[in-house]
Structures are given as C-alpha cells and as structure tokens.
Amino acid sequence: MYLEGRWRSLRFRPELTAGQSAFGQPGRFPAPKARPGAIFGIDDPRVSEGIQFVGGIRGAAELEKYVNTKEYACAFSLHPAGIET
C-alpha cells in the first residue's frame, strides 16, 4: 500500500483468510470481508468511482502519482492472480 509518500507492506491476518480463495478453492485468496474493497466500502470495483485500476505495466510510479497529486488517498500494488486450477 502506498500512503503519505511511503510504501507499506500489508498482510491479511490468518483467521481472515483460512480456507478462502478467489475461485472457490481453499487457501488462495482472502475472505470477502478481508478484501480492501470491503474495508473501504467499494461494493463493485467495476463501476465504483472510488477506485481506479492501473495496469501493472504502468508501474509503481503511476500509483504514486495518483496519491501524490491527491487524486486518491492511497494505492495498492497486488501480485497477479495465478491461473492454476
């Protein structure tokens, strides 16, 4: 997470992620209540004006720009989701 000019590392508490996944398979992704969208009140990231997707090819500097110019309060850089089944 980039906030107030610094990158910080966040980790979900184990009890929030136990047995949960992005694709209905155990152990791959945090439970819905632990996801940043739920924490920040973003119900649907596809249509919410409170969130912006920045593709990874644009790099961390682009995320920093959004926050440093006060367009957004913070930015998250996430590892890409795997495609394994």
HTML snippet that shows the backbone in 3Dmol.js (N, CA, C, O; Angstrom):
<script src="https://3Dmol.org/build/3Dmol-min.js"></script>
<div id="view" style="width:600px;height:400px;position:relative"></div>
<script>
const pdb = `
ATOM      1  N   MET A   1       0.853  -1.165   0.000  1.00  0.00           N
ATOM      2  CA  MET A   1       0.000   0.000   0.000  1.00  0.00           C
ATOM      3  C   MET A   1       0.901   1.231   0.000  1.00  0.00           C
ATOM      4  O   MET A   1       1.866   1.306   0.761  1.00  0.00           O
ATOM      5  N   TYR A   2       0.578   2.190  -0.857  1.00  0.00           N
ATOM      6  CA  TYR A   2       1.300   3.462  -0.891  1.00  0.00           C
ATOM      7  C   TYR A   2       0.416   4.504  -0.223  1.00  0.00           C
ATOM      8  O   TYR A   2      -0.722   4.719  -0.640  1.00  0.00           O
ATOM      9  N   LEU A   3       0.936   5.145   0.808  1.00  0.00           N
ATOM     10  CA  LEU A   3       0.172   6.100   1.603  1.00  0.00           C
ATOM     11  C   LEU A   3       1.124   7.137   2.182  1.00  0.00           C
ATOM     12  O   LEU A   3       2.158   6.788   2.751  1.00  0.00           O
ATOM     13  N   GLU A   4       0.777   8.403   2.038  1.00  0.00           N
ATOM     14  CA  GLU A   4       1.557   9.503   2.607  1.00  0.00           C
ATOM     15  C   GLU A   4       3.037   9.432   2.223  1.00  0.00           C
ATOM     16  O   GLU A   4       3.912   9.628   3.067  1.00  0.00           O
ATOM     17  N   GLY A   5       3.310   9.151   0.952  1.00  0.00           N
ATOM     18  CA  GLY A   5       4.672   9.179   0.430  1.00  0.00           C
ATOM     19  C   GLY A   5       5.529   7.963   0.737  1.00  0.00           C
ATOM     20  O   GLY A   5       6.736   7.989   0.496  1.00  0.00           O
ATOM     21  N   ARG A   6       4.934   6.891   1.266  1.00  0.00           N
ATOM     22  CA  ARG A   6       5.698   5.683   1.609  1.00  0.00           C
ATOM     23  C   ARG A   6       4.962   4.426   1.191  1.00  0.00           C
ATOM     24  O   ARG A   6       3.732   4.368   1.229  1.00  0.00           O
ATOM     25  N   TRP A   7       5.724   3.419   0.793  1.00  0.00           N
ATOM     26  CA  TRP A   7       5.165   2.098   0.549  1.00  0.00           C
ATOM     27  C   TRP A   7       5.172   1.326   1.848  1.00  0.00           C
ATOM     28  O   TRP A   7       6.154   1.357   2.589  1.00  0.00           O
ATOM     29  N   ARG A   8       4.089   0.638   2.129  1.00  0.00           N
ATOM     30  CA  ARG A   8       3.963  -0.197   3.320  1.00  0.00           C
ATOM     31  C   ARG A   8       3.550  -1.601   2.876  1.00  0.00           C
ATOM     32  O   ARG A   8       2.842  -1.762   1.883  1.00  0.00           O
ATOM     33  N   SER A   9       3.992  -2.597   3.608  1.00  0.00           N
ATOM     34  CA  SER A   9       3.640  -3.971   3.305  1.00  0.00           C
ATOM     35  C   SER A   9       2.507  -4.403   4.231  1.00  0.00           C
ATOM     36  O   SER A   9       2.600  -4.244   5.448  1.00  0.00           O
ATOM     37  N   LEU A  10       1.453  -4.940   3.661  1.00  0.00           N
ATOM     38  CA  LEU A  10       0.308  -5.397   4.432  1.00  0.00           C
ATOM     39  C   LEU A  10       0.155  -6.904   4.282  1.00  0.00           C
ATOM     40  O   LEU A  10       0.462  -7.471   3.232  1.00  0.00           O
ATOM     41  N   ARG A  11      -0.311  -7.528   5.316  1.00  0.00           N
ATOM     42  CA  ARG A  11      -0.598  -8.957   5.281  1.00  0.00           C
ATOM     43  C   ARG A  11      -1.943  -9.184   5.966  1.00  0.00           C
ATOM     44  O   ARG A  11      -2.231  -8.584   7.002  1.00  0.00           O
ATOM     45  N   PHE A  12      -2.760 -10.051   5.380  1.00  0.00           N
ATOM     46  CA  PHE A  12      -4.029 -10.399   5.998  1.00  0.00           C
ATOM     47  C   PHE A  12      -3.776 -11.292   7.201  1.00  0.00           C
ATOM     48  O   PHE A  12      -2.887 -12.143   7.175  1.00  0.00           O
ATOM     49  N   ARG A  13      -4.539 -11.103   8.227  1.00  0.00           N
ATOM     50  CA  ARG A  13      -4.459 -11.983   9.390  1.00  0.00           C
ATOM     51  C   ARG A  13      -4.915 -13.376   8.969  1.00  0.00           C
ATOM     52  O   ARG A  13      -5.882 -13.506   8.218  1.00  0.00           O
ATOM     53  N   PRO A  14      -4.236 -14.413   9.440  1.00  0.00           N
ATOM     54  CA  PRO A  14      -4.572 -15.788   9.029  1.00  0.00           C
ATOM     55  C   PRO A  14      -6.029 -16.168   9.249  1.00  0.00           C
ATOM     56  O   PRO A  14      -6.599 -16.898   8.438  1.00  0.00           O
ATOM     57  N   GLU A  15      -6.645 -15.690  10.326  1.00  0.00           N
ATOM     58  CA  GLU A  15      -8.036 -16.066  10.586  1.00  0.00           C
ATOM     59  C   GLU A  15      -9.004 -15.468   9.563  1.00  0.00           C
ATOM     60  O   GLU A  15     -10.131 -15.946   9.429  1.00  0.00           O
ATOM     61  N   LEU A  16      -8.580 -14.433   8.844  1.00  0.00           N
ATOM     62  CA  LEU A  16      -9.431 -13.844   7.808  1.00  0.00           C
ATOM     63  C   LEU A  16      -9.317 -14.583   6.480  1.00  0.00           C
ATOM     64  O   LEU A  16     -10.199 -14.470   5.629  1.00  0.00           O
ATOM     65  N   THR A  17      -8.258 -15.322   6.302  1.00  0.00           N
ATOM     66  CA  THR A  17      -8.020 -15.975   5.020  1.00  0.00           C
ATOM     67  C   THR A  17      -8.171 -17.489   5.051  1.00  0.00           C
ATOM     68  O   THR A  17      -8.125 -18.128   4.001  1.00  0.00           O
ATOM     69  N   ALA A  18      -8.345 -18.062   6.200  1.00  0.00           N
ATOM     70  CA  ALA A  18      -8.396 -19.525   6.329  1.00  0.00           C
ATOM     71  C   ALA A  18      -9.471 -20.133   5.439  1.00  0.00           C
ATOM     72  O   ALA A  18     -10.652 -19.807   5.558  1.00  0.00           O
ATOM     73  N   GLY A  19      -9.044 -21.020   4.546  1.00  0.00           N
ATOM     74  CA  GLY A  19      -9.974 -21.766   3.705  1.00  0.00           C
ATOM     75  C   GLY A  19     -10.666 -20.966   2.626  1.00  0.00           C
ATOM     76  O   GLY A  19     -11.638 -21.453   2.050  1.00  0.00           O
ATOM     77  N   GLN A  20     -10.215 -19.766   2.325  1.00  0.00           N
ATOM     78  CA  GLN A  20     -10.876 -18.930   1.322  1.00  0.00           C
ATOM     79  C   GLN A  20     -10.022 -18.820   0.068  1.00  0.00           C
ATOM     80  O   GLN A  20      -8.805 -19.000   0.118  1.00  0.00           O
ATOM     81  N   SER A  21     -10.665 -18.524  -1.059  1.00  0.00           N
ATOM     82  CA  SER A  21      -9.948 -18.326  -2.307  1.00  0.00           C
ATOM     83  C   SER A  21     -10.741 -17.418  -3.232  1.00  0.00           C
ATOM     84  O   SER A  21     -11.928 -17.168  -3.024  1.00  0.00           O
ATOM     85  N   ALA A  22     -10.060 -16.934  -4.254  1.00  0.00           N
ATOM     86  CA  ALA A  22     -10.718 -16.088  -5.255  1.00  0.00           C
ATOM     87  C   ALA A  22     -11.630 -16.907  -6.157  1.00  0.00           C
ATOM     88  O   ALA A  22     -12.581 -16.369  -6.725  1.00  0.00           O
ATOM     89  N   PHE A  23     -11.356 -18.192  -6.297  1.00  0.00           N
ATOM     90  CA  PHE A  23     -12.081 -19.027  -7.239  1.00  0.00           C
ATOM     91  C   PHE A  23     -12.784 -20.192  -6.565  1.00  0.00           C
ATOM     92  O   PHE A  23     -13.049 -21.213  -7.199  1.00  0.00           O
ATOM     93  N   GLY A  24     -13.087 -20.039  -5.275  1.00  0.00           N
ATOM     94  CA  GLY A  24     -13.796 -21.079  -4.568  1.00  0.00           C
ATOM     95  C   GLY A  24     -12.937 -22.262  -4.162  1.00  0.00           C
ATOM     96  O   GLY A  24     -13.460 -23.312  -3.787  1.00  0.00           O
ATOM     97  N   GLN A  25     -11.626 -22.103  -4.235  1.00  0.00           N
ATOM     98  CA  GLN A  25     -10.722 -23.175  -3.842  1.00  0.00           C
ATOM     99  C   GLN A  25      -9.989 -22.759  -2.572  1.00  0.00           C
ATOM    100  O   GLN A  25      -9.579 -21.604  -2.454  1.00  0.00           O
ATOM    101  N   PRO A  26      -9.817 -23.665  -1.628  1.00  0.00           N
ATOM    102  CA  PRO A  26      -9.200 -23.312  -0.350  1.00  0.00           C
ATOM    103  C   PRO A  26      -7.797 -22.743  -0.471  1.00  0.00           C
ATOM    104  O   PRO A  26      -6.994 -23.177  -1.297  1.00  0.00           O
ATOM    105  N   GLY A  27      -7.525 -21.754   0.380  1.00  0.00           N
ATOM    106  CA  GLY A  27      -6.169 -21.275   0.569  1.00  0.00           C
ATOM    107  C   GLY A  27      -5.587 -20.355  -0.472  1.00  0.00           C
ATOM    108  O   GLY A  27      -4.369 -20.183  -0.511  1.00  0.00           O
ATOM    109  N   ARG A  28      -6.405 -19.750  -1.324  1.00  0.00           N
ATOM    110  CA  ARG A  28      -5.826 -18.926  -2.368  1.00  0.00           C
ATOM    111  C   ARG A  28      -6.083 -17.430  -2.229  1.00  0.00           C
ATOM    112  O   ARG A  28      -5.293 -16.638  -2.743  1.00  0.00           O
ATOM    113  N   PHE A  29      -7.125 -17.019  -1.575  1.00  0.00           N
ATOM    114  CA  PHE A  29      -7.439 -15.585  -1.531  1.00  0.00           C
ATOM    115  C   PHE A  29      -8.217 -15.263  -0.274  1.00  0.00           C
ATOM    116  O   PHE A  29      -8.961 -16.108   0.223  1.00  0.00           O
ATOM    117  N   PRO A  30      -8.059 -14.048   0.255  1.00  0.00           N
ATOM    118  CA  PRO A  30      -8.757 -13.678   1.490  1.00  0.00           C
ATOM    119  C   PRO A  30     -10.273 -13.719   1.364  1.00  0.00           C
ATOM    120  O   PRO A  30     -10.834 -13.558   0.281  1.00  0.00           O
ATOM    121  N   ALA A  31     -10.901 -13.934   2.478  1.00  0.00           N
ATOM    122  CA  ALA A  31     -12.359 -13.904   2.537  1.00  0.00           C
ATOM    123  C   ALA A  31     -12.870 -12.542   2.111  1.00  0.00           C
ATOM    124  O   ALA A  31     -12.161 -11.548   2.270  1.00  0.00           O
ATOM    125  N   PRO A  32     -14.105 -12.463   1.562  1.00  0.00           N
ATOM    126  CA  PRO A  32     -14.640 -11.181   1.113  1.00  0.00           C
ATOM    127  C   PRO A  32     -14.558 -10.076   2.157  1.00  0.00           C
ATOM    128  O   PRO A  32     -14.284  -8.930   1.801  1.00  0.00           O
ATOM    129  N   LYS A  33     -14.785 -10.376   3.422  1.00  0.00           N
ATOM    130  CA  LYS A  33     -14.749  -9.327   4.442  1.00  0.00           C
ATOM    131  C   LYS A  33     -13.347  -8.784   4.660  1.00  0.00           C
ATOM    132  O   LYS A  33     -13.194  -7.726   5.271  1.00  0.00           O
ATOM    133  N   ALA A  34     -12.309  -9.481   4.176  1.00  0.00           N
ATOM    134  CA  ALA A  34     -10.931  -9.046   4.368  1.00  0.00           C
ATOM    135  C   ALA A  34     -10.390  -8.276   3.169  1.00  0.00           C
ATOM    136  O   ALA A  34      -9.318  -7.678   3.263  1.00  0.00           O
ATOM    137  N   ARG A  35     -11.082  -8.274   2.075  1.00  0.00           N
ATOM    138  CA  ARG A  35     -10.589  -7.600   0.871  1.00  0.00           C
ATOM    139  C   ARG A  35     -10.649  -6.093   1.039  1.00  0.00           C
ATOM    140  O   ARG A  35     -11.566  -5.570   1.672  1.00  0.00           O
ATOM    141  N   PRO A  36      -9.672  -5.390   0.472  1.00  0.00           N
ATOM    142  CA  PRO A  36      -9.665  -3.924   0.623  1.00  0.00           C
ATOM    143  C   PRO A  36     -10.956  -3.256   0.187  1.00  0.00           C
ATOM    144  O   PRO A  36     -11.381  -2.284   0.811  1.00  0.00           O
ATOM    145  N   GLY A  37     -11.594  -3.751  -0.869  1.00  0.00           N
ATOM    146  CA  GLY A  37     -12.848  -3.159  -1.323  1.00  0.00           C
ATOM    147  C   GLY A  37     -13.910  -3.173  -0.257  1.00  0.00           C
ATOM    148  O   GLY A  37     -14.636  -2.194  -0.083  1.00  0.00           O
ATOM    149  N   ALA A  38     -14.008  -4.277   0.460  1.00  0.00           N
ATOM    150  CA  ALA A  38     -14.993  -4.382   1.535  1.00  0.00           C
ATOM    151  C   ALA A  38     -14.650  -3.432   2.679  1.00  0.00           C
ATOM    152  O   ALA A  38     -15.534  -2.812   3.269  1.00  0.00           O
ATOM    153  N   ILE A  39     -13.372  -3.326   2.981  1.00  0.00           N
ATOM    154  CA  ILE A  39     -12.926  -2.437   4.056  1.00  0.00           C
ATOM    155  C   ILE A  39     -13.222  -0.983   3.720  1.00  0.00           C
ATOM    156  O   ILE A  39     -13.605  -0.214   4.601  1.00  0.00           O
ATOM    157  N   PHE A  40     -13.050  -0.591   2.445  1.00  0.00           N
ATOM    158  CA  PHE A  40     -13.244   0.796   2.032  1.00  0.00           C
ATOM    159  C   PHE A  40     -14.645   1.087   1.507  1.00  0.00           C
ATOM    160  O   PHE A  40     -14.898   2.190   1.023  1.00  0.00           O
ATOM    161  N   GLY A  41     -15.546   0.138   1.590  1.00  0.00           N
ATOM    162  CA  GLY A  41     -16.916   0.366   1.165  1.00  0.00           C
ATOM    163  C   GLY A  41     -17.118   0.358  -0.335  1.00  0.00           C
ATOM    164  O   GLY A  41     -18.012   1.042  -0.834  1.00  0.00           O
ATOM    165  N   ILE A  42     -16.323  -0.386  -1.061  1.00  0.00           N
ATOM    166  CA  ILE A  42     -16.444  -0.483  -2.512  1.00  0.00           C
ATOM    167  C   ILE A  42     -17.159  -1.793  -2.824  1.00  0.00           C
ATOM    168  O   ILE A  42     -16.567  -2.868  -2.724  1.00  0.00           O
ATOM    169  N   ASP A  43     -18.430  -1.702  -3.202  1.00  0.00           N
ATOM    170  CA  ASP A  43     -19.228  -2.893  -3.468  1.00  0.00           C
ATOM    171  C   ASP A  43     -18.872  -3.557  -4.792  1.00  0.00           C
ATOM    172  O   ASP A  43     -18.714  -4.776  -4.851  1.00  0.00           O
ATOM    173  N   ASP A  44     -18.746  -2.775  -5.843  1.00  0.00           N
ATOM    174  CA  ASP A  44     -18.453  -3.320  -7.171  1.00  0.00           C
ATOM    175  C   ASP A  44     -17.327  -2.506  -7.796  1.00  0.00           C
ATOM    176  O   ASP A  44     -17.579  -1.399  -8.271  1.00  0.00           O
ATOM    177  N   PRO A  45     -16.097  -3.009  -7.814  1.00  0.00           N
ATOM    178  CA  PRO A  45     -14.968  -2.236  -8.336  1.00  0.00           C
ATOM    179  C   PRO A  45     -15.079  -1.908  -9.823  1.00  0.00           C
ATOM    180  O   PRO A  45     -14.381  -1.020 -10.313  1.00  0.00           O
ATOM    181  N   ARG A  46     -15.947  -2.612 -10.542  1.00  0.00           N
ATOM    182  CA  ARG A  46     -16.102  -2.338 -11.978  1.00  0.00           C
ATOM    183  C   ARG A  46     -16.814  -1.026 -12.244  1.00  0.00           C
ATOM    184  O   ARG A  46     -16.628  -0.425 -13.303  1.00  0.00           O
ATOM    185  N   VAL A  47     -17.635  -0.567 -11.289  1.00  0.00           N
ATOM    186  CA  VAL A  47     -18.421   0.646 -11.526  1.00  0.00           C
ATOM    187  C   VAL A  47     -18.213   1.728 -10.472  1.00  0.00           C
ATOM    188  O   VAL A  47     -18.703   2.845 -10.642  1.00  0.00           O
ATOM    189  N   SER A  48     -17.511   1.433  -9.407  1.00  0.00           N
ATOM    190  CA  SER A  48     -17.324   2.399  -8.331  1.00  0.00           C
ATOM    191  C   SER A  48     -16.399   3.536  -8.763  1.00  0.00           C
ATOM    192  O   SER A  48     -15.363   3.304  -9.386  1.00  0.00           O
ATOM    193  N   GLU A  49     -16.779   4.745  -8.429  1.00  0.00           N
ATOM    194  CA  GLU A  49     -15.925   5.893  -8.726  1.00  0.00           C
ATOM    195  C   GLU A  49     -14.843   6.076  -7.667  1.00  0.00           C
ATOM    196  O   GLU A  49     -13.973   6.933  -7.817  1.00  0.00           O
ATOM    197  N   GLY A  50     -14.886   5.289  -6.609  1.00  0.00           N
ATOM    198  CA  GLY A  50     -13.918   5.388  -5.533  1.00  0.00           C
ATOM    199  C   GLY A  50     -12.685   4.520  -5.716  1.00  0.00           C
ATOM    200  O   GLY A  50     -11.850   4.423  -4.816  1.00  0.00           O
ATOM    201  N   ILE A  51     -12.566   3.888  -6.880  1.00  0.00           N
ATOM    202  CA  ILE A  51     -11.427   3.010  -7.141  1.00  0.00           C
ATOM    203  C   ILE A  51     -11.013   3.150  -8.596  1.00  0.00           C
ATOM    204  O   ILE A  51     -11.850   3.386  -9.468  1.00  0.00           O
ATOM    205  N   GLN A  52      -9.733   3.005  -8.853  1.00  0.00           N
ATOM    206  CA  GLN A  52      -9.199   3.119 -10.209  1.00  0.00           C
ATOM    207  C   GLN A  52      -8.245   1.959 -10.446  1.00  0.00           C
ATOM    208  O   GLN A  52      -7.386   1.695  -9.605  1.00  0.00           O
ATOM    209  N   PHE A  53      -8.371   1.264 -11.561  1.00  0.00           N
ATOM    210  CA  PHE A  53      -7.439   0.197 -11.909  1.00  0.00           C
ATOM    211  C   PHE A  53      -6.293   0.801 -12.708  1.00  0.00           C
ATOM    212  O   PHE A  53      -6.511   1.556 -13.655  1.00  0.00           O
ATOM    213  N   VAL A  54      -5.075   0.461 -12.316  1.00  0.00           N
ATOM    214  CA  VAL A  54      -3.886   0.881 -13.049  1.00  0.00           C
ATOM    215  C   VAL A  54      -3.134  -0.402 -13.406  1.00  0.00           C
ATOM    216  O   VAL A  54      -2.666  -1.117 -12.519  1.00  0.00           O
ATOM    217  N   GLY A  55      -3.020  -0.687 -14.678  1.00  0.00           N
ATOM    218  CA  GLY A  55      -2.361  -1.916 -15.110  1.00  0.00           C
ATOM    219  C   GLY A  55      -0.913  -1.978 -14.658  1.00  0.00           C
ATOM    220  O   GLY A  55      -0.227  -0.958 -14.590  1.00  0.00           O
ATOM    221  N   GLY A  56      -0.457  -3.175 -14.351  1.00  0.00           N
ATOM    222  CA  GLY A  56       0.891  -3.375 -13.846  1.00  0.00           C
ATOM    223  C   GLY A  56       1.989  -2.883 -14.756  1.00  0.00           C
ATOM    224  O   GLY A  56       3.069  -2.528 -14.286  1.00  0.00           O
ATOM    225  N   ILE A  57       1.733  -2.855 -16.056  1.00  0.00           N
ATOM    226  CA  ILE A  57       2.754  -2.400 -16.997  1.00  0.00           C
ATOM    227  C   ILE A  57       3.102  -0.921 -16.781  1.00  0.00           C
ATOM    228  O   ILE A  57       4.177  -0.470 -17.175  1.00  0.00           O
ATOM    229  N   ARG A  58       2.194  -0.175 -16.158  1.00  0.00           N
ATOM    230  CA  ARG A  58       2.438   1.251 -15.915  1.00  0.00           C
ATOM    231  C   ARG A  58       3.319   1.496 -14.694  1.00  0.00           C
ATOM    232  O   ARG A  58       3.836   2.598 -14.509  1.00  0.00           O
ATOM    233  N   GLY A  59       3.489   0.475 -13.866  1.00  0.00           N
ATOM    234  CA  GLY A  59       4.445   0.534 -12.775  1.00  0.00           C
ATOM    235  C   GLY A  59       3.985   1.279 -11.531  1.00  0.00           C
ATOM    236  O   GLY A  59       2.950   1.945 -11.511  1.00  0.00           O
ATOM    237  N   ALA A  60       4.800   1.135 -10.498  1.00  0.00           N
ATOM    238  CA  ALA A  60       4.501   1.742  -9.204  1.00  0.00           C
ATOM    239  C   ALA A  60       4.512   3.263  -9.271  1.00  0.00           C
ATOM    240  O   ALA A  60       3.796   3.914  -8.511  1.00  0.00           O
ATOM    241  N   ALA A  61       5.302   3.838 -10.157  1.00  0.00           N
ATOM    242  CA  ALA A  61       5.370   5.299 -10.271  1.00  0.00           C
ATOM    243  C   ALA A  61       4.008   5.894 -10.618  1.00  0.00           C
ATOM    244  O   ALA A  61       3.671   6.988 -10.167  1.00  0.00           O
ATOM    245  N   GLU A  62       3.235   5.180 -11.412  1.00  0.00           N
ATOM    246  CA  GLU A  62       1.893   5.660 -11.772  1.00  0.00           C
ATOM    247  C   GLU A  62       0.982   5.662 -10.551  1.00  0.00           C
ATOM    248  O   GLU A  62       0.198   6.592 -10.361  1.00  0.00           O
ATOM    249  N   LEU A  63       1.083   4.627  -9.724  1.00  0.00           N
ATOM    250  CA  LEU A  63       0.298   4.583  -8.493  1.00  0.00           C
ATOM    251  C   LEU A  63       0.700   5.728  -7.567  1.00  0.00           C
ATOM    252  O   LEU A  63      -0.156   6.394  -6.986  1.00  0.00           O
ATOM    253  N   GLU A  64       1.994   5.950  -7.436  1.00  0.00           N
ATOM    254  CA  GLU A  64       2.486   7.033  -6.589  1.00  0.00           C
ATOM    255  C   GLU A  64       1.965   8.387  -7.078  1.00  0.00           C
ATOM    256  O   GLU A  64       1.623   9.253  -6.273  1.00  0.00           O
ATOM    257  N   LYS A  65       1.908   8.561  -8.383  1.00  0.00           N
ATOM    258  CA  LYS A  65       1.409   9.824  -8.950  1.00  0.00           C
ATOM    259  C   LYS A  65      -0.029  10.095  -8.522  1.00  0.00           C
ATOM    260  O   LYS A  65      -0.359  11.216  -8.133  1.00  0.00           O
ATOM    261  N   TYR A  66      -0.881   9.085  -8.588  1.00  0.00           N
ATOM    262  CA  TYR A  66      -2.278   9.263  -8.188  1.00  0.00           C
ATOM    263  C   TYR A  66      -2.380   9.736  -6.741  1.00  0.00           C
ATOM    264  O   TYR A  66      -3.189  10.608  -6.424  1.00  0.00           O
ATOM    265  N   VAL A  67      -1.568   9.164  -5.875  1.00  0.00           N
ATOM    266  CA  VAL A  67      -1.626   9.516  -4.452  1.00  0.00           C
ATOM    267  C   VAL A  67      -0.938  10.856  -4.195  1.00  0.00           C
ATOM    268  O   VAL A  67      -1.467  11.691  -3.462  1.00  0.00           O
ATOM    269  N   ASN A  68       0.230  11.066  -4.788  1.00  0.00           N
ATOM    270  CA  ASN A  68       0.986  12.302  -4.545  1.00  0.00           C
ATOM    271  C   ASN A  68       0.265  13.547  -5.034  1.00  0.00           C
ATOM    272  O   ASN A  68       0.451  14.630  -4.479  1.00  0.00           O
ATOM    273  N   THR A  69      -0.560  13.402  -6.071  1.00  0.00           N
ATOM    274  CA  THR A  69      -1.322  14.548  -6.578  1.00  0.00           C
ATOM    275  C   THR A  69      -2.663  14.709  -5.857  1.00  0.00           C
ATOM    276  O   THR A  69      -3.472  15.565  -6.214  1.00  0.00           O
ATOM    277  N   LYS A  70      -2.885  13.872  -4.836  1.00  0.00           N
ATOM    278  CA  LYS A  70      -4.104  13.905  -4.008  1.00  0.00           C
ATOM    279  C   LYS A  70      -5.359  13.502  -4.769  1.00  0.00           C
ATOM    280  O   LYS A  70      -6.474  13.741  -4.306  1.00  0.00           O
ATOM    281  N   GLU A  71      -5.176  12.884  -5.948  1.00  0.00           N
ATOM    282  CA  GLU A  71      -6.345  12.385  -6.685  1.00  0.00           C
ATOM    283  C   GLU A  71      -6.980  11.218  -5.932  1.00  0.00           C
ATOM    284  O   GLU A  71      -8.199  11.047  -5.940  1.00  0.00           O
ATOM    285  N   TYR A  72      -6.126  10.412  -5.278  1.00  0.00           N
ATOM    286  CA  TYR A  72      -6.583   9.293  -4.450  1.00  0.00           C
ATOM    287  C   TYR A  72      -5.826   9.316  -3.132  1.00  0.00           C
ATOM    288  O   TYR A  72      -4.729   9.869  -3.048  1.00  0.00           O
ATOM    289  N   ALA A  73      -6.414   8.715  -2.104  1.00  0.00           N
ATOM    290  CA  ALA A  73      -5.815   8.731  -0.765  1.00  0.00           C
ATOM    291  C   ALA A  73      -4.696   7.702  -0.621  1.00  0.00           C
ATOM    292  O   ALA A  73      -3.721   7.947   0.090  1.00  0.00           O
ATOM    293  N   CYS A  74      -4.826   6.551  -1.291  1.00  0.00           N
ATOM    294  CA  CYS A  74      -3.809   5.508  -1.176  1.00  0.00           C
ATOM    295  C   CYS A  74      -3.852   4.641  -2.429  1.00  0.00           C
ATOM    296  O   CYS A  74      -4.784   4.730  -3.228  1.00  0.00           O
ATOM    297  N   ALA A  75      -2.839   3.808  -2.589  1.00  0.00           N
ATOM    298  CA  ALA A  75      -2.765   2.893  -3.736  1.00  0.00           C
ATOM    299  C   ALA A  75      -2.296   1.530  -3.254  1.00  0.00           C
ATOM    300  O   ALA A  75      -1.522   1.426  -2.302  1.00  0.00           O
ATOM    301  N   PHE A  76      -2.772   0.496  -3.919  1.00  0.00           N
ATOM    302  CA  PHE A  76      -2.374  -0.871  -3.596  1.00  0.00           C
ATOM    303  C   PHE A  76      -1.728  -1.496  -4.820  1.00  0.00           C
ATOM    304  O   PHE A  76      -2.236  -1.375  -5.935  1.00  0.00           O
ATOM    305  N   SER A  77      -0.631  -2.147  -4.610  1.00  0.00           N
ATOM    306  CA  SER A  77       0.023  -2.923  -5.659  1.00  0.00           C
ATOM    307  C   SER A  77      -0.103  -4.382  -5.255  1.00  0.00           C
ATOM    308  O   SER A  77       0.380  -4.782  -4.196  1.00  0.00           O
ATOM    309  N   LEU A  78      -0.749  -5.174  -6.098  1.00  0.00           N
ATOM    310  CA  LEU A  78      -1.038  -6.570  -5.768  1.00  0.00           C
ATOM    311  C   LEU A  78      -0.312  -7.508  -6.719  1.00  0.00           C
ATOM    312  O   LEU A  78      -0.105  -7.193  -7.891  1.00  0.00           O
ATOM    313  N   HIS A  79       0.069  -8.662  -6.195  1.00  0.00           N
ATOM    314  CA  HIS A  79       0.632  -9.693  -7.065  1.00  0.00           C
ATOM    315  C   HIS A  79      -0.464 -10.187  -7.991  1.00  0.00           C
ATOM    316  O   HIS A  79      -1.622 -10.266  -7.580  1.00  0.00           O
ATOM    317  N   PRO A  80      -0.126 -10.523  -9.236  1.00  0.00           N
ATOM    318  CA  PRO A  80      -1.155 -11.040 -10.142  1.00  0.00           C
ATOM    319  C   PRO A  80      -1.724 -12.361  -9.633  1.00  0.00           C
ATOM    320  O   PRO A  80      -1.028 -13.150  -8.994  1.00  0.00           O
ATOM    321  N   ALA A  81      -2.977 -12.580  -9.924  1.00  0.00           N
ATOM    322  CA  ALA A  81      -3.619 -13.845  -9.543  1.00  0.00           C
ATOM    323  C   ALA A  81      -3.099 -14.959 -10.440  1.00  0.00           C
ATOM    324  O   ALA A  81      -2.882 -14.759 -11.635  1.00  0.00           O
ATOM    325  N   GLY A  82      -2.904 -16.119  -9.859  1.00  0.00           N
ATOM    326  CA  GLY A  82      -2.477 -17.274 -10.635  1.00  0.00           C
ATOM    327  C   GLY A  82      -3.638 -17.832 -11.444  1.00  0.00           C
ATOM    328  O   GLY A  82      -4.800 -17.550 -11.150  1.00  0.00           O
ATOM    329  N   ILE A  83      -3.326 -18.616 -12.455  1.00  0.00           N
ATOM    330  CA  ILE A  83      -4.385 -19.210 -13.278  1.00  0.00           C
ATOM    331  C   ILE A  83      -4.490 -20.706 -13.083  1.00  0.00           C
ATOM    332  O   ILE A  83      -5.211 -21.388 -13.812  1.00  0.00           O
ATOM    333  N   GLU A  84      -3.755 -21.226 -12.080  1.00  0.00           N
ATOM    334  CA  GLU A  84      -3.825 -22.646 -11.810  1.00  0.00           C
ATOM    335  C   GLU A  84      -5.225 -23.022 -11.358  1.00  0.00           C
ATOM    336  O   GLU A  84      -5.937 -22.198 -10.784  1.00  0.00           O
ATOM    337  N   THR A  85      -5.618 -24.245 -11.610  1.00  0.00           N
ATOM    338  CA  THR A  85      -6.927 -24.706 -11.160  1.00  0.00           C
ATOM    339  C   THR A  85      -6.795 -25.658  -9.998  1.00  0.00           C
ATOM    340  O   THR A  85      -7.800 -26.150  -9.486  1.00  0.00           O
TER     341      THR A  85
END
`;
const viewer = $3Dmol.createViewer("view");
viewer.addModel(pdb, "pdb");
viewer.setStyle({}, {cartoon: {color: "spectrum"}});
viewer.zoomTo();
viewer.render();
</script>
